[in-house]
Amino acid sequence: MTEDMTKAAATGEAYRLAPVLDLAAAEPLATALRAMLPDGPIRLDGEAVERATTPCIQVLAAAAATARARGIVFRLENVSAAMADAIEDLGLRRALEGER
């Protein structure tokens, strides 16, 4: 995941998030996002997400806050209905909506 996300960041393309963002995906997602932070901007495509659980949504919210605090654009694009529901259920819409 880290290599793919870094390539996406380098080319300015949005990185397509995996269909399942669960506990097992949280640590690799966090590692990949940390690797992207120094170069920014961070653009993530959530269209393929079929299931998103609390750990990954929290990772995304933390990455968004860190990026914005550093003046780096963080954009979550094409959010699927499943992902939008998870974000809304956790009350993190404002934390993640930024520059969608």
C-alpha atoms as an extended CHARMM CRD file, in Angstrom:
* protein
*
       100  EXT
         1         1  MET       CA              0.0000000000        0.0000000000        0.0000000000  PROA      1               0.0000000000
         2         2  THR       CA              2.7600000000        2.4860000000        0.8840000000  PROA      2               0.0000000000
         3         3  GLU       CA              4.4950000000        2.2390000000       -2.4910000000  PROA      3               0.0000000000
         4         4  ASP       CA              1.2410000000        2.6680000000       -4.4260000000  PROA      4               0.0000000000
         5         5  MET       CA              0.2340000000        5.6860000000       -2.3490000000  PROA      5               0.0000000000
         6         6  THR       CA              3.6540000000        7.2810000000       -2.7470000000  PROA      6               0.0000000000
         7         7  LYS       CA              3.4760000000        6.8160000000       -6.5320000000  PROA      7               0.0000000000
         8         8  ALA       CA              0.0270000000        8.3970000000       -6.6010000000  PROA      8               0.0000000000
         9         9  ALA       CA              1.2470000000       11.3620000000       -4.5730000000  PROA      9               0.0000000000
        10        10  ALA       CA              4.2750000000       11.8280000000       -6.8320000000  PROA      10              0.0000000000
        11        11  THR       CA              2.1460000000       11.9050000000       -9.9750000000  PROA      11              0.0000000000
        12        12  GLY       CA             -0.5770000000       14.0820000000       -8.4540000000  PROA      12              0.0000000000
        13        13  GLU       CA             -3.1690000000       11.3580000000       -8.9220000000  PROA      13              0.0000000000
        14        14  ALA       CA             -5.6710000000       10.3110000000       -6.2930000000  PROA      14              0.0000000000
        15        15  TYR       CA             -4.8880000000        7.0160000000       -4.6050000000  PROA      15              0.0000000000
        16        16  ARG       CA             -7.7900000000        4.5590000000       -4.7280000000  PROA      16              0.0000000000
        17        17  LEU       CA             -8.5930000000        3.2900000000       -1.2740000000  PROA      17              0.0000000000
        18        18  ALA       CA             -9.1770000000       -0.4380000000       -0.8270000000  PROA      18              0.0000000000
        19        19  PRO       CA            -12.7190000000       -1.8330000000       -0.8030000000  PROA      19              0.0000000000
        20        20  VAL       CA            -12.3300000000       -2.9300000000        2.8300000000  PROA      20              0.0000000000
        21        21  LEU       CA            -10.9660000000       -0.4360000000        5.3450000000  PROA      21              0.0000000000
        22        22  ASP       CA            -11.0070000000       -2.4280000000        8.5600000000  PROA      22              0.0000000000
        23        23  LEU       CA             -8.7490000000       -2.9840000000       11.5700000000  PROA      23              0.0000000000
        24        24  ALA       CA             -6.2510000000       -4.9830000000        9.5030000000  PROA      24              0.0000000000
        25        25  ALA       CA             -5.9710000000       -2.1180000000        7.0060000000  PROA      25              0.0000000000
        26        26  ALA       CA             -5.5240000000        0.6360000000        9.6180000000  PROA      26              0.0000000000
        27        27  GLU       CA             -1.7940000000        0.2860000000       10.3260000000  PROA      27              0.0000000000
        28        28  PRO       CA             -0.7380000000       -0.0580000000        6.6630000000  PROA      28              0.0000000000
        29        29  LEU       CA             -2.9580000000        2.9180000000        5.8300000000  PROA      29              0.0000000000
        30        30  ALA       CA             -1.3910000000        5.0030000000        8.6170000000  PROA      30              0.0000000000
        31        31  THR       CA              2.1160000000        4.0560000000        7.4800000000  PROA      31              0.0000000000
        32        32  ALA       CA              1.3320000000        4.9690000000        3.8860000000  PROA      32              0.0000000000
        33        33  LEU       CA             -0.2160000000        8.2920000000        4.8410000000  PROA      33              0.0000000000
        34        34  ARG       CA              2.8010000000        9.1730000000        7.0110000000  PROA      34              0.0000000000
        35        35  ALA       CA              5.0280000000        8.4990000000        3.9960000000  PROA      35              0.0000000000
        36        36  MET       CA              2.9140000000       10.8300000000        1.8400000000  PROA      36              0.0000000000
        37        37  LEU       CA              2.8650000000       13.7350000000        4.3010000000  PROA      37              0.0000000000
        38        38  PRO       CA              6.2460000000       15.2880000000        3.5410000000  PROA      38              0.0000000000
        39        39  ASP       CA              5.5280000000       15.5900000000       -0.1780000000  PROA      39              0.0000000000
        40        40  GLY       CA              1.7710000000       16.2860000000       -0.2790000000  PROA      40              0.0000000000
        41        41  PRO       CA             -0.7920000000       16.9590000000       -1.5180000000  PROA      41              0.0000000000
        42        42  ILE       CA             -2.7190000000       13.9410000000       -0.3460000000  PROA      42              0.0000000000
        43        43  ARG       CA             -5.6000000000       12.9170000000       -2.6000000000  PROA      43              0.0000000000
        44        44  LEU       CA             -7.5630000000        9.7660000000       -1.8100000000  PROA      44              0.0000000000
        45        45  ASP       CA            -10.3320000000        8.2380000000       -3.9100000000  PROA      45              0.0000000000
        46        46  GLY       CA            -12.9850000000        6.4840000000       -1.8030000000  PROA      46              0.0000000000
        47        47  GLU       CA            -15.2150000000        5.3110000000       -4.6360000000  PROA      47              0.0000000000
        48        48  ALA       CA            -14.3240000000        1.5950000000       -4.2470000000  PROA      48              0.0000000000
        49        49  VAL       CA            -14.8180000000        1.4800000000       -0.4760000000  PROA      49              0.0000000000
        50        50  GLU       CA            -17.5000000000       -1.0630000000        0.3950000000  PROA      50              0.0000000000
        51        51  ARG       CA            -16.8050000000       -1.2260000000        4.1330000000  PROA      51              0.0000000000
        52        52  ALA       CA            -15.0640000000        1.2460000000        6.3890000000  PROA      52              0.0000000000
        53        53  THR       CA            -14.6440000000        0.7440000000       10.1160000000  PROA      53              0.0000000000
        54        54  THR       CA            -13.6990000000        3.0770000000       12.9200000000  PROA      54              0.0000000000
        55        55  PRO       CA             -9.9150000000        2.4820000000       12.9520000000  PROA      55              0.0000000000
        56        56  CYS       CA             -9.4100000000        3.4990000000        9.3120000000  PROA      56              0.0000000000
        57        57  ILE       CA            -11.7670000000        6.4610000000        9.5050000000  PROA      57              0.0000000000
        58        58  GLN       CA             -9.8550000000        7.6550000000       12.5770000000  PROA      58              0.0000000000
        59        59  VAL       CA             -6.5480000000        7.2190000000       10.7210000000  PROA      59              0.0000000000
        60        60  LEU       CA             -7.8980000000        9.3060000000        7.8440000000  PROA      60              0.0000000000
        61        61  ALA       CA             -9.1510000000       12.0190000000       10.2020000000  PROA      61              0.0000000000
        62        62  ALA       CA             -5.7930000000       12.1750000000       11.9960000000  PROA      62              0.0000000000
        63        63  ALA       CA             -3.9310000000       12.3620000000        8.6810000000  PROA      63              0.0000000000
        64        64  ALA       CA             -6.2450000000       15.1290000000        7.4830000000  PROA      64              0.0000000000
        65        65  ALA       CA             -5.6390000000       17.1600000000       10.6530000000  PROA      65              0.0000000000
        66        66  THR       CA             -1.8710000000       16.6590000000       10.4670000000  PROA      66              0.0000000000
        67        67  ALA       CA             -1.7180000000       17.5510000000        6.7770000000  PROA      67              0.0000000000
        68        68  ARG       CA             -3.7760000000       20.6930000000        7.2120000000  PROA      68              0.0000000000
        69        69  ALA       CA             -1.7250000000       21.7750000000       10.2390000000  PROA      69              0.0000000000
        70        70  ARG       CA              1.3490000000       21.5270000000        8.0050000000  PROA      70              0.0000000000
        71        71  GLY       CA             -0.3050000000       23.4200000000        5.1690000000  PROA      71              0.0000000000
        72        72  ILE       CA             -0.6380000000       20.3120000000        2.9970000000  PROA      72              0.0000000000
        73        73  VAL       CA             -3.8020000000       19.7130000000        1.0030000000  PROA      73              0.0000000000
        74        74  PHE       CA             -5.7210000000       16.6140000000        2.1000000000  PROA      74              0.0000000000
        75        75  ARG       CA             -8.5780000000       15.6880000000       -0.1730000000  PROA      75              0.0000000000
        76        76  LEU       CA            -10.9530000000       12.7300000000        0.0600000000  PROA      76              0.0000000000
        77        77  GLU       CA            -12.6880000000       12.3470000000       -3.3070000000  PROA      77              0.0000000000
        78        78  ASN       CA            -15.5190000000       10.2260000000       -4.7190000000  PROA      78              0.0000000000
        79        79  VAL       CA            -16.5970000000        8.9650000000       -1.3170000000  PROA      79              0.0000000000
        80        80  SER       CA            -18.7740000000        5.8600000000       -1.5980000000  PROA      80              0.0000000000
        81        81  ALA       CA            -22.0880000000        5.6760000000        0.2440000000  PROA      81              0.0000000000
        82        82  ALA       CA            -20.6550000000        3.0860000000        2.6470000000  PROA      82              0.0000000000
        83        83  MET       CA            -17.7110000000        5.2930000000        3.4700000000  PROA      83              0.0000000000
        84        84  ALA       CA            -19.8700000000        8.4090000000        3.8090000000  PROA      84              0.0000000000
        85        85  ASP       CA            -22.1460000000        6.5360000000        6.2280000000  PROA      85              0.0000000000
        86        86  ALA       CA            -19.1770000000        5.4180000000        8.3520000000  PROA      86              0.0000000000
        87        87  ILE       CA            -17.7800000000        8.9580000000        8.4510000000  PROA      87              0.0000000000
        88        88  GLU       CA            -21.1740000000       10.3810000000        9.4010000000  PROA      88              0.0000000000
        89        89  ASP       CA            -21.8060000000        7.6780000000       12.0480000000  PROA      89              0.0000000000
        90        90  LEU       CA            -18.5190000000        8.6120000000       13.7280000000  PROA      90              0.0000000000
        91        91  GLY       CA            -19.2470000000       12.3290000000       13.5540000000  PROA      91              0.0000000000
        92        92  LEU       CA            -16.1090000000       12.9860000000       11.4990000000  PROA      92              0.0000000000
        93        93  ARG       CA            -17.6460000000       14.5460000000        8.3980000000  PROA      93              0.0000000000
        94        94  ARG       CA            -16.2970000000       18.0160000000        9.1760000000  PROA      94              0.0000000000
        95        95  ALA       CA            -12.8320000000       16.5900000000        9.9290000000  PROA      95              0.0000000000
        96        96  LEU       CA            -12.7140000000       14.8590000000        6.5680000000  PROA      96              0.0000000000
        97        97  GLU       CA            -14.7080000000       17.0760000000        4.2360000000  PROA      97              0.0000000000
        98        98  GLY       CA            -12.0460000000       19.7420000000        3.8010000000  PROA      98              0.0000000000
        99        99  GLU       CA            -11.4280000000       20.2890000000        0.1000000000  PROA      99              0.0000000000
       100       100  ARG       CA            -13.5280000000       17.5010000000       -1.3740000000  PROA      100             0.0000000000
